[in-house]
Amino acid sequence: LRALLSKRQDLRSISEQQLARLRCDTWLLSPPCQPFTRQGEQRGCDDERSAALLHLIGIIQRCKDNVLPRFVLLENVAGFESSSMRLCLVRALESRDFHISELW
């Protein structure tokens, strides 16, 4: 476990097996602001900086139950609330029976 936590790793390469070994109770996420900001190009899912969050959404959709945390907390960044990525995340969480509460 210590080896997993001490090694710096790109989230796009974290595996379901690594997450299962960590047995995290809570995932605290923050989407990158650049793909969603009203001042930016608003490329959302098409922006390379969104790849890590897309990877985690994919894990949520397909992983075994022992990989999933009990809680997923996500900071809202401007523009994310109306993005297709937010909808993708909500659908993934709902498909795994997460209760969703959004605070605006």
N, C-alpha and C positions, 0 to 999 in steps of 0.2 A: 504494500500500500504506500509506504513512504517513497519508494522509487517512482510510483506514478505521480505523486504530488510534487516531488522535488524537481522533476524533469519538465522543462518548458516545452509545451507542445501546442501546435496549431490545432484548434478545435475541429478543423475540417478533416483531421486525420485520426481523431479519437474513435475507438471502436466500441461496439456494444459490449464486448468482453471486458474492456477496460472499465467502462461505466458500471458493469455488473460487479466487478471486483471492488470498486469504490463504495458501492452501496449507499449512494447519496440520498438523503432524505428530502433535500430541497435543491432545486436548480434555480439560481439567480441569474437571469439573462438581461442583456441590454442590446437591442439591435443597433447597428451602426447608424449614426444620424445622417451621414452624407447621402445614402441612397433614397432617403425619405423626406428630407428637409424641403420646405417650400422654396428656399433660396437655391437649392441644387437642381440637378437634372431630373430628379424623381424617377430614377431608373429601377428602384425597388429590387425585385428578384433578379433583374438582369445586371445589376451592379455586382462586380466581383466581391465587394466588401460584405455582401449579404450571404456569401457562400457558407460561412460557419453556422449561421442560424438556420439556413436551409438544410444543412447536414444534420443538425440536431432535430429538426422537424421530421426528417426522414427516419431518424432513429426512433423517435416517438411513435411513428406510424407502424414500424415493422418489428420492433424489438420484443423480446420476451418480457413478461410482467416483472421479473426480478431486476430488470434494468431501470424501470421507470421510478422516478422519485415520487414521494407522496404529494409534494407541492412544486409548482413551477411559478416563480414570480418573474415578471417581466416589466422592466421600466418602459414606459411609453416615450418615444421620441417624436417630435413634431413630424406629422405626415404619416407615421406608421399606422395610426388609428384608422386611416381610410385606405390602407394599402392592400393589395392582393396577398402579400405575405402574412399580414395579420389574419386575414380570412383563412389562409392555409394553416396557420398555427392553431387557430380556434377549431377548425375542422379536425385536425390531428388530435388535439386534446379531447374533444368531444367523442371521437371514435374510440378513445381509450377510457371513457367514462370519468373524465375529470370534470369537476364542478368549476365553472368559469364565473369569476366575478371581476368586472372591469370598473376601475375607479377613474373618473375623468376629472 
